[in-house]
Amino acid sequence: MPLASKLLSCAIALFVSTASLAEVKPGPSAFEETAELRGAKLQLNGAGTRYRGPFKVYAAGLYLSRKAATPEEVLAAAGTKRLAVTMLRDIDAGELGKLFVRSVEDNMEKTAFSRLVPGLMRMSQIFSDNRKLATGDSFTIDWIPGTGTVISVRGIVQGEPFREPEFYAALMRIWLGPSPADWRLKEHLLGREA
């Protein structure tokens, strides 16, 4: 076999093995249909992948007590709620926290945003303290009535809850607001095809 044919065969084999590896990484289909949170049974409203350019960054799943098709329905839904995120690539967690703060600001009026700045800075610090999120790491943002917003990283609760309901709604607007992090992901979280 000529050298060019051998190189082409190796390149094809490498492409096929890389494609196979990509298929086993966690994605939207990796989310369970139901989740239990503090005794409440939640159902998967929708799940999708956050892209940055051509690259997959993370998969996210939204859990609610009942299905919601619009951002307004999600924010108005009573009871516990969960946004679960699984990283699909390594990322600087501090940078992710800063991006979240910027996304909150992009989806709120300035006066409402200014009231949430102390909580947003604390949330950003949670991610900075974790330094790096590796492929397969996960975090959750939970709304628990009577408790507040609870952020867990790798299954460990991070600090005290954020008590204001407005704080959870502001975080959800990162993905569901008028300027979402990823339009396709927004559609998927709302259970709609993008």
Residue, then its C-alpha position, 0 to 999 in steps of 0.5 A: m500500500p502506498l504511503a499516501s494511502k496508509l496516511l489516508s487510512c490512518a486519518i480516517a481511523l483517527f476521525v472515526s475513533t474521535a467521532s466515537l469518543a465524542e458520542v460517549k460524552p454526556g449530552p442532553s440525552a444523559f439527563e434523567e426524565t425525573a429528579e427528586l429535590r427535597g422530597a419533590k418529584l420534578q420532571l425534565n422540561g427540556a435539555g440541550t447543549r450550550y455551544r460557543g462557536p462550533f464547540k460544545v461547552y455544557a449540557a443543561g437540563l431544566y426540571l420543574s414540577r410540571k411542564a412549561a413552554t415559555p420563560e414566563e411559565v417557568l419563572a411563575a411556576a410554583g414549587t421547587k425547580r432545578l437547572a442541572v449543568t454538565m460540562l462537555r469541556d474543561i473551563d475556567a470556573g471563575e470566567l464562567g461565573k463572570l459570564f453568568v453575571r454579565s448574562v444576568e445584566d444583559n437580561m435585566e433592567k439596570t435598577a433591578f440588576s443593581r439590587l442583585v449585585p451583592g448576591l451576583m458577586r457572591m455567586s461569581q465567587i463560588f465559581s472562582d473558588n472552584r477554579k476549574l470545571a472539568t469535562g464531566d463535572s456538574f453543578t445545579i442551581d435549585w430553587i427551594p421554596g422557604t429556603g431560596t436558591v441553592i448552588s451545588v458544584r460537584g454535588i456539594v452545596q456552596g455556601e448559604p442560600f440566596r433567599e430572594p426569589e428575584f435572584y433565581a429568576a435572574l439566573m434563569r434569564i441567563w438561559l431563558g431571557p430575551s438575550p439568552a446564552d444560546w438561543r437553541l439551548k433556550e428552545h430545548l430547555l423550554g421543550r421546543e425543537a430549535 
